[in-house]
Amino acid sequence: MKRNLFIICVCLVSTLTFAQDQVFFTEGTDVTFYDQGIVDVANLGSSTFEHAAPPCCPEYNDKIPCSTMAYSGGSSLKFHYASVGSTGAWKATVFRNDWADIDITANNYLTFYLYSTTAMPKEALPKVGMRVRRLDDDSEEDTEYYSIAGFNQDVPANTWVKIGVPLKVIVDGAVPGTFNFTKVKAVVFGQSETNGVERTLYIDDVKTTNETVTGILDTYVSDVQIVPNPIKSIATLTLPAALQNETLQLAIISSTGSEVEKRSISGQQVVRLDMSSYVSGFYFVSLSDGKETIVKKVLKQ
């Protein structure tokens, strides 16, 4: 009896460890700046990004500012920027407050809360990547920065909204054998626009997490099938009968995060995917009901 109890306890501990969120940001160093938030001041070019210095050390004038406009707790990250032209670009890197490496391999989503002072189209959302240790020499390097428009909705003004992207976009998009995702250093936000629009965003609760099974899409994620995969030209997306009458947004997203196709589907259990004109490489097929998104990875040969 004692032996069985021990096995159960071990299993419970293992389950809890597997499901643990990996948090990058919840609170600023104080309500004016985050010491572990770094703006790449040297490479802004024509773009601007507000940055701050710690009260003690004015020479370190590259910190991401904070604000009391918070989703939870007492502070959030403040992104005040203007994205201009194609020479240079803003980049803001968010490390954990103890600068520690984080193992994200047990999680499947990167999420954060965002508040914009003006309405913004989803295409204007900052690109997202990660700073990760390399497998070959343990040095730190940024992944590519990915558009997250295909996984989210337009952002209304003056409302906290949850933004997310499947981690497989970042992990599977990396060159195989390059990065050690058990040693992730930071989440990196990057410029997505070049039109000079000035924006003020507040970002809070940046973490990797496991998607909670709460809705119809998550319930049937394993029943959504795409065949053949790899795809030479045409593939078939098959939905379970329970989703046939749902109105869904279907998007096909390239390995760099660009949305290459989008359409609405309803009343269909079998959907034709014509990828004959696509260049070879990995793509992500996204299905959204406006609240949840599920993603399937395919290879175009």
FENMOLIN-V700068 format. One line per field, one symbol per residue. phi: phi as a letter, one per 40 degrees, with the letter a starting at -180 (. if undefined). psi: psi as a letter, one per 40 degrees, with the letter a starting at -180 (. if undefined). A space follows every 10 residues. Layout:
phi->???
psi->???
//
This chain:
phi->.ccccccccc cccccccccc cbcbabacda cbabccbbcc ccbcgccbad bbbcdcbccc cbcccbaccb cagbabcbbb abcbgbcgac abbbcccbgc cbcbccbbbb babbbbcbca ccccddcbaa cbccccbgcc acccbbcbdc bbbdbccfac bcbaaccccc cccccdgcbb ccbccacbbb cbbbcgccbb bbbafcabac cccbbccccb dcccbbbcac bcabbbcbbc dccccccbcb bbbcccgccb aaacbagbbb bcbcbccccc icbbcbbbbg bbbbbbcbbc c
psi->dddddddddd ddddddddeh ihhdhdiida edihdehhhg ddfdbeiihh iiiiddgedg ffihiiiegi diaeiihhhh ihhhaehiii hhhhiieeei ihheeeieih iihhhheiii ideeiiihai hihiddeeih iiaihhhede eiiihiifhh ihhihhdddd ddeihhedig eeghdihhhi heieeehhih ihhighiiih hhgeadddde deehihiihi hddhihhhii ddedeihihh ihhieeehhe ihihiiehdh hhhhfdeiii aiihhhhiee dihihhhihh .
//
